[in-house]
Amino acid sequence: MNQWLVTYSKEEAQCAQQQIDAWANANTLLDYDPKESSQAWYQVEWTLSSIAISESVLVNEPSLDQAQIKRDIQWMNKVAHRTIEFDKAGTQTNNHHYWRGLAAISTGVLSSDDKLFDWGVGVYKQSINELDQRGALPQEMARHERAIHYQSFALQPLVPLAQFAERQHVSLYQYHSPSGRTVNDAVNFLGEALAHPAIIKAYTPDEQMIDDKGSDFFSFAEFYSHQVAPAQIPVTILEGLHKPTFATRVGGNTTVIDGYVPPANQAGNK
């Protein structure tokens, strides 16, 4: 999909679609039980997010087999409903919940499924409602030496989720929690924590393992930086965009994806 964005070669789009179709024909991502393997559940949410985001771009290539696309989207829809049904039966509302929200909203847009779309919007609002007075996500702060890492990892699905909603004229970037918090507070807290890791001592005594050199650490900021004036973004976040970002769970090269301007009739316009 990334190759198609760069080259607009229909062969690249067809290759990507064939890969997705192989997964759909094999009825993958449906035969698992989170009680037996939580990791299988996590892999489903990440894989579906990547596939649905990729498909949301590929649908703009007119040479693709429309019957194939329809079949593949129907499969994605089944996968999304199954994974959120497991979510509803549980109490896990940390970053995995957000990844399932991204999987739901991206698939919901593709399949014109308001139930999935609305569920994803609800997940986003719930996450913002959990922000504390500093802008930290309490469940991610509980990850000891990886607290800063997981604050970033939680933003990785939340910001693209907001992007899908914005394309449907649902403004989540402006959503305020009952305590007045927005996603800006979460980003600003991450920026402050990167500049001054000692502020995490309020949550955990563990010395932080900061892996901000990873290609996906700042991937959310590719999208976020177009919603907020540069002067309002922490310098530590802006510096992270000096090199390309890549997040497998968000469809690959997020620098390339962010630079794509979809046609006016994109399938993502519900």
Secondary structure as GFF3:
##gff-version 3
##sequence-region A 1 270
A	DSSP	alpha_helix	2	7	.	.	.	ID=ss1
A	DSSP	alpha_helix	10	25	.	.	.	ID=ss2
A	DSSP	alpha_helix	38	58	.	.	.	ID=ss3
A	DSSP	alpha_helix	66	88	.	.	.	ID=ss4
A	DSSP	alpha_helix	95	110	.	.	.	ID=ss5
A	DSSP	alpha_helix	114	129	.	.	.	ID=ss6
A	DSSP	alpha_helix	138	141	.	.	.	ID=ss7
A	DSSP	three_ten_helix	144	146	.	.	.	ID=ss8
A	DSSP	alpha_helix	147	167	.	.	.	ID=ss9
A	DSSP	alpha_helix	183	195	.	.	.	ID=ss10
A	DSSP	three_ten_helix	197	202	.	.	.	ID=ss11
A	DSSP	alpha_helix	219	224	.	.	.	ID=ss12
A	DSSP	three_ten_helix	230	232	.	.	.	ID=ss13
A	DSSP	alpha_helix	235	239	.	.	.	ID=ss14
A	DSSP	three_ten_helix	240	242	.	.	.	ID=ss15
A	DSSP	beta_strand	246	247	.	.	.	ID=ss16
A	DSSP	three_ten_helix	248	250	.	.	.	ID=ss17
A	DSSP	beta_strand	252	253	.	.	.	ID=ss18
A	DSSP	alpha_helix	254	258	.	.	.	ID=ss19
###
